[in-house]
């Protein structure tokens, strides 16, 4: 099976975060870095960063709208407070006038016997009829005439009273309308304040979302940077592992070459040692053979020198034959050029002696 199929080629995503995992083989070795997977993760992060940026832009636009809404509500509230102040000033001024009119009406009431012109006219007419229909004493008549005169003089006061009373009524009605307008403005101010509170709550939510999105953006940028660093580290680790494996292979090859070089040398040395041992043995044998031949020749020379008799030819022939037989036997026992040379030398020597 191909090593690539044994590699953990996935780089898991946990909690919306990217965690680079070194892909390894079944035996624990690090696989070759997969640029394809690395670029795939980078694209995923780039897409998520782009989405977060779009969310940030939308949230920023909403924040701007909310701030503009707050400014507008503040202007409206300021205008309403101004209107409320103006209405309240008018109401207060009316209250002062109402108090003055009420006080004036009170003063006029103290001067009036009748507060209605019709009633006043009826009273005057009744007194006049009473005065005309009966005869009174001079003092009583004078008293009735004085009462009619008094009532006639009070007609102006009654008119002023009624006018003041009518003015007071109109002023109170206007004050009532102003107070209603003030209450309406107050309700509008309360509504504006409620809108401001709602807008501020939305602002708080948007600010929290902006903070969250910025943290998410920073996190994703850090993840992207970390992913690049981890991939670079993976490449370095893989390169180091590859270099180490190459060095191990090189060392193994060197060891194998050393073993291969050592074996022939060892065998050659061993063979040379064996050859030297064989040569030593052969040389020893040759030396032994030469020594034996020298001793044999010495004995033969002494025998030939001592015996000058008539049987010389017979003995030499016998000795020569014995020498030939001995040398042949030695040649069979020891193979070598030295033996052949000595054999030829003795043969020539014997021929000369004979």
Secondary structure, 3 states (H helix, E strand, C coil): CCHHHHCCCCCCEECCEECCCCCECCCCCECCCCHHHHHHHHHHHHHHHHHHHHHHHHHHHHHHHHHHHHHHHHHHHHHHHHHHHHHHHHHHHHHHHHHHHHHHHHHHHHHCCCCCHHHHHHHHHHHHHHHHHCCCCHHHHHHHHHHHHHHHHHHHHHHHHHHHHHHHHHHHHHHHHHHHHHHHHHHHHHHHHHHHHHHHHHHHHHHHHHHHHHHHHHHHHHHHHHHHHHHHHHHHHHHHHHHHHHHHHHHHHHHHHHHHHHHHHHHHHHHHHHHHHHHHHHHHHHHHHHHHHHHHHHHHHHHHHHCCCCCHHHHHHHHHHHHHHHHHHHHHHCCCHHHHHHHHHHHHHHHHHC
